[in-house]
Amino acid sequence: MCTNGVNTGQLELMIDQIDDHIKLERRWAHNLAHTAADAGFTTVGEKLHAAQHLLDEVRAALDEAKDAMEDDAAGAAGFTVSRV
């Protein structure tokens, strides 16, 4: 469905793709944090765990964006269909 010239289904899929990518990076940060800490690089492990938590915040923001998209689409003034 298009709302105000935006394909909302495609937009939601793209947000999901970003979320999948961030989920993978979060897992890597987690694994590297433990690898570093186990090897005696305590500060590196802490920094990587901090990055992991920031990636959790990114994923939460993406969920909020999807929720906002639904709310914005429901409240949109109208729609325009253009033939290309």
Secondary structure, 3 states (H helix, E strand, C coil): CEECCEEHHHHHHHHHHHHHHHHHHHHHHHHHHHHHHHCCCHHHHHHHHHHHHHHHHHHHHHHHHHHHHHHHHHCCCCCCCCCC
